[in-house]
Amino acid sequence: MTQISSYPTLSSSLPNVIVLGRKLTTVARANPAWTAGAAVAVGLMASALINRRATFKAEQDNPPTGRFLSIDGCQLHYVEQGDGNPLVLLHGNGSMIQDFVSSGLTDLAARRYRVVTFDRPGYGHSDRPRSTIWTADAQADLIAKALSRLNISQATVLGHSWGASVAVALALRHPDRVRGLVLASGYYYPEPRADVLPLSSPSIPIIGDVIRLTIAPLLSRLMWPAMLRKIFGPRPVPAKFDGFPKEMAVRPSQIRASAAEAALMMPGAMSHCADYATLKMPVTIVAGAEDRLIDSGEQSSRLHGDIPQSRYRCLAGEGHMIQQTATTSLMDAIDATV
């Protein structure tokens, strides 16, 4: 991904906003109906400038740690380490490579495997061309091409949360590429969710762009502690998660990717759920018994029933982020699947 070499500072941009604000205020005095509109316009422009500067700083503070593959117009960032049988790691919605890195899973797995961890399209340092609707199927096709470019004919694939949907799509569409599946905290059946509409709003054209460029990053920062309590609960957030770059996750571009995947979640599950029984490779399903984001009984347990050769590990006392809070258990699941 091309890095921006120069960037206007917030201090140099704010005077222009202030001058524009004064002009709008003058107009507002002549027409009181403009007052609210002027205040909103200035506020949105100021927040857009703040987010723009924060994005630049986040990307400067967290440069790419791996390499890039250019595939069908998409710059795909990946990190590779270790030797042995290939293991592919696919992160969840709103996340990136650093989730697996901060958890310690990549280092643990690299002792025995050739570990390839991808920033899925729109996350971390991978871009997300708007010419493509990045369904789980589209991402699976992209990953299959990436494996071919990396001379990986077959791999064990671990997907967490939304990454599990991509892993399943990869196994359904390119079964010869997948030696085994490890599916962690996934969403596999179209269960209605009240949070889909508000979460997906930043992906709406034009209106969504305004939201993601202005108020969405600010709201995301405010909601960050509550969101962590939900996805990690009932376990506390481990100290090692401090290594996850929050400011990268609240960039407008990543917010758009996350919103689009929230909107695609139910349609994707609907398109795949009738085909799970056709999977023939070893499958290990892992979920937290007290997951507060996804009902493990309605999702993971049901999937186990639909895949005859699958194994299911329901981890007592664990929530959604089992790669962080039950890292060794997830590593055991990988070893049992390879």
C-alpha positions in Angstrom: 0.0 0.0 0.0 1.3 3.4 -0.9 2.0 5.5 2.1 1.2 9.3 2.1 4.5 11.2 2.1 3.1 14.5 3.2 -0.1 15.6 5.0 -1.6 18.8 6.1 -1.4 19.3 9.8 -4.5 19.9 11.9 -3.1 23.3 13.0 -2.7 24.5 9.4 -6.2 23.3 8.4 -8.2 24.7 11.3 -7.8 28.4 10.4 -9.6 27.7 7.2 -12.5 26.1 9.1 -12.6 29.0 11.5 -12.8 31.6 8.6 -15.5 29.5 6.9 -17.3 29.3 10.2 -17.3 33.1 10.6 -18.7 33.5 7.1 -21.5 31.1 7.8 -22.2 32.9 11.1 -22.6 36.2 9.2 -25.2 34.5 6.9 -26.9 33.0 9.9 -27.5 36.3 11.5 -29.5 37.4 8.5 -31.4 34.1 8.4 -31.8 32.4 11.8 -32.7 29.2 10.1 -29.1 28.9 9.0 -27.8 28.9 12.5 -28.2 25.2 13.2 -27.0 24.2 9.7 -23.9 26.4 10.0 -23.0 24.9 13.4 -23.5 21.3 12.0 -21.5 22.0 8.9 -18.6 23.5 10.9 -18.7 20.6 13.4 -18.6 18.0 10.6 -15.7 19.7 8.8 -13.7 20.0 12.0 -14.3 16.3 12.9 -13.4 15.2 9.4 -10.1 17.1 9.7 -9.4 15.6 13.2 -10.1 12.1 11.8 -7.9 12.7 8.8 -5.0 13.7 10.9 -5.6 10.8 13.3 -5.6 8.4 10.4 -2.3 9.7 9.1 -0.7 9.4 12.6 -2.1 5.9 13.1 -0.6 4.7 9.8 2.7 6.4 10.5 2.8 4.8 14.0 1.9 1.4 12.8 3.6 0.8 9.4 3.2 -2.5 7.5 5.1 -5.4 9.1 4.8 -7.8 6.2 4.6 -7.9 2.5 2.0 -7.1 -0.2 0.4 -9.1 -3.0 -1.3 -7.2 -5.8 -4.3 -9.4 -6.9 -7.1 -8.2 -9.2 -6.5 -4.6 -8.2 -6.4 -5.3 -4.4 -3.2 -4.7 -2.4 -3.3 -7.6 0.2 -1.0 -7.3 3.2 0.2 -10.5 4.9 2.8 -11.6 7.4 4.6 -14.9 7.2 6.7 -16.7 9.8 7.8 -20.2 10.7 8.3 -23.4 8.8 6.3 -26.6 8.3 2.8 -27.3 7.1 1.0 -24.1 6.0 -1.5 -22.5 8.5 -3.6 -19.5 7.4 -5.1 -17.1 9.9 -8.1 -15.0 9.0 -9.2 -12.3 11.5 -12.7 -11.1 12.4 -14.7 -8.0 11.6 -13.1 -4.8 12.7 -9.8 -6.5 13.4 -6.4 -7.0 11.7 -3.2 -9.0 11.8 -2.2 -7.5 15.2 -5.1 -9.3 16.9 -3.4 -12.7 16.3 0.0 -11.2 16.9 -0.9 -9.6 20.2 -2.6 -12.8 21.4 0.6 -14.7 21.0 -1.1 -17.3 18.6 1.2 -16.5 15.6 4.4 -17.0 17.6 3.0 -20.1 19.2 1.9 -21.6 15.9 5.1 -20.6 14.1 7.1 -23.1 16.2 5.6 -25.9 14.2 3.9 -24.3 11.1 4.4 -22.0 8.3 2.0 -19.3 9.4 0.5 -16.8 7.0 -1.7 -14.1 8.5 -3.7 -11.8 6.2 -5.1 -8.4 6.7 -8.5 -9.0 5.0 -9.6 -6.4 2.5 -10.2 -3.0 4.1 -8.4 -3.9 7.3 -4.9 -3.1 8.6 -2.8 -2.3 5.5 -4.9 -4.1 2.9 -7.1 -1.9 0.7 -10.7 -2.6 -0.3 -11.5 -1.5 -3.8 -15.1 -0.2 -4.1 -15.5 -1.9 -7.5 -16.0 -5.2 -5.6 -18.7 -6.3 -3.1 -16.4 -8.1 -0.6 -18.6 -11.0 0.3 -17.1 -14.0 2.1 -17.1 -15.7 -1.3 -15.2 -12.8 -3.0 -12.7 -12.8 -0.1 -12.3 -16.5 -0.3 -11.4 -16.3 -4.0 -8.9 -13.6 -3.2 -7.2 -15.7 -0.5 -7.2 -18.7 -2.9 -5.3 -16.7 -5.5 -2.9 -15.4 -2.7 -2.1 -18.9 -1.7 -1.3 -19.8 -5.2 1.0 -16.8 -5.5 2.7 -18.0 -2.2 3.2 -21.5 -3.6 0.8 -23.0 -1.0 -1.1 -25.8 -2.6 -3.0 -26.7 0.6 -3.3 -25.2 4.1 -5.1 -25.6 7.3 -7.2 -22.5 7.7 -8.3 -20.8 10.9 -11.0 -18.2 10.8 -12.2 -16.2 13.8 -15.7 -14.6 13.8 -16.3 -13.0 10.3 -13.0 -14.7 9.3 -14.7 -18.0 9.9 -17.2 -17.2 7.2 -14.4 -16.5 4.8 -12.7 -19.8 5.8 -15.9 -21.7 5.2 -16.4 -20.0 1.8 -12.8 -21.0 0.9 -13.4 -24.6 1.8 -16.7 -24.7 -0.1 -15.3 -22.9 -3.3 -11.8 -24.2 -3.3 -11.8 -27.5 -1.3 -8.5 -28.7 -2.8 -6.8 -25.7 -1.1 -8.0 -26.6 2.4 -6.4 -29.4 4.4 -8.5 -28.7 7.4 -10.7 -26.0 9.0 -10.6 -24.5 12.5 -13.7 -22.3 13.0 -13.6 -20.0 16.0 -16.6 -18.0 17.3 -18.3 -17.9 14.0 -21.7 -16.9 12.7 -23.0 -19.6 10.3 -26.8 -19.4 10.3 -29.0 -16.3 9.5 -30.2 -15.4 13.0 -31.8 -11.9 13.1 -29.7 -9.3 15.0 -30.9 -5.9 16.2 -27.4 -4.4 15.9 -27.0 -5.0 12.1 -28.8 -1.8 10.9 -26.9 0.7 13.1 -23.6 -1.1 12.6 -24.0 -1.2 8.8 -25.0 2.5 8.3 -21.5 3.7 7.5 -21.4 1.5 4.4 -24.4 3.3 2.8 -23.2 5.3 -0.2 -22.9 9.1 0.3 -24.7 9.3 3.7 -22.5 6.5 5.0 -19.4 8.2 3.7 -20.3 11.4 5.6 -20.9 9.4 8.8 -17.6 7.4 8.6 -15.5 10.5 7.8 -17.0 12.6 10.6 -18.8 11.2 13.6 -18.2 7.4 13.3 -14.5 7.5 14.4 -15.3 9.8 17.3 -18.2 7.6 18.5 -16.1 4.5 18.0 -13.4 5.9 20.4 -16.1 6.7 23.0 -17.7 3.3 22.7 -14.4 1.4 22.6 -14.3 0.4 26.4 -17.9 -0.8 26.3 -17.3 -2.8 23.1 -14.3 -4.5 24.6 -16.3 -5.5 27.7 -18.9 -7.1 25.5 -16.6 -9.0 23.1 -14.2 -10.2 25.8 -16.8 -10.8 28.5 -17.1 -12.6 30.8 -13.3 -12.6 30.8 -11.4 -9.3 31.5 -9.5 -7.7 28.6 -6.0 -9.2 28.9 -3.0 -6.9 29.2 -1.5 -8.3 26.0 -4.3 -6.7 24.0 -2.7 -3.4 24.7 -0.6 -4.3 21.7 -3.6 -4.0 19.4 -3.6 -0.6 17.6 -7.0 0.9 18.4 -6.4 4.0 16.2 -6.0 1.8 13.2 -9.3 0.2 13.9 -11.2 3.5 14.1 -10.0 4.9 10.8 -12.9 5.8 8.4 -11.7 3.3 5.8 -11.7 0.4 8.3 -15.1 1.5 9.7 -16.5 1.3 6.2 -15.2 -2.2 5.8 -16.6 -3.3 9.1 -20.0 -1.7 8.4 -20.2 -3.5 5.0 -19.4 -6.8 6.6 -22.2 -6.3 9.2 -24.6 -5.8 6.3 -23.3 -8.9 4.5 -23.4 -11.2 7.5 -26.9 -12.5 7.3 -27.0 -12.9 3.4 -23.7 -14.7 3.6 -24.9 -17.2 6.2 -28.1 -17.8 4.1 -26.1 -18.6 1.0 -23.8 -21.1 2.7 -25.8 -22.9 5.4 -27.3 -25.5 3.1 -23.9 -26.6 1.9 -22.0 -27.2 5.2 -22.7 -31.0 5.1 -20.7 -31.2 1.8 -17.4 -30.3 3.6 -15.2 -33.4 3.6 -12.0 -32.1 5.3 -11.3 -32.3 9.0 -13.2 -29.5 10.8 -12.8 -28.3 14.4 -15.3 -25.9 15.8 -14.4 -23.8 18.8 -16.6 -21.4 20.7 -16.9 -19.7 24.1 -19.8 -21.0 26.1 -20.6 -17.4 27.3 -20.1 -15.6 24.0 -22.0 -12.3 24.4 -21.8 -11.5 20.7 -22.8 -14.7 19.0 -25.0 -17.5 20.5 -22.7 -20.5 20.4 -25.6 -22.9 20.8 -27.5 -21.5 17.8 -24.4 -21.2 15.7 -21.3 -23.4 16.6 -23.2 -26.3 18.2 -25.7 -26.4 15.3 -22.8 -26.3 12.8 -21.3 -29.3 14.5 -24.5 -31.2 13.9 -24.5 -30.4 10.2 -20.9 -31.5 9.6 -20.7 -35.2 10.4 -16.9 -35.4 10.8 -16.5 -32.2 12.8 -15.3 -31.9 16.4 -16.7 -29.3 18.7 -15.0 -27.6 21.6 -17.2 -25.4 23.7 -15.0 -23.6 26.2 -16.5 -22.9 29.6 -16.2 -19.4 31.0 -15.0 -18.0 27.7 -16.5 -15.3 25.5 -16.0 -14.2 21.9 -12.3 -13.5 21.8 -11.0 -16.9 22.5 -7.9 -16.3 20.4 -6.9 -13.8 23.1 -8.2 -15.4 26.3 -7.9 -19.1 25.4 -4.9 -19.1 23.1 -3.5 -22.5 24.1 -6.9 -24.1 23.7 -7.2 -22.7 20.2 -3.6 -23.9 19.5 -4.7 -27.4 20.6 -7.6 -27.2 18.2 -5.1 -26.4 15.3 -2.9 -29.3 16.2 -5.9 -31.7 16.4 -7.0 -30.6 12.9 -3.7 -30.6 10.9 
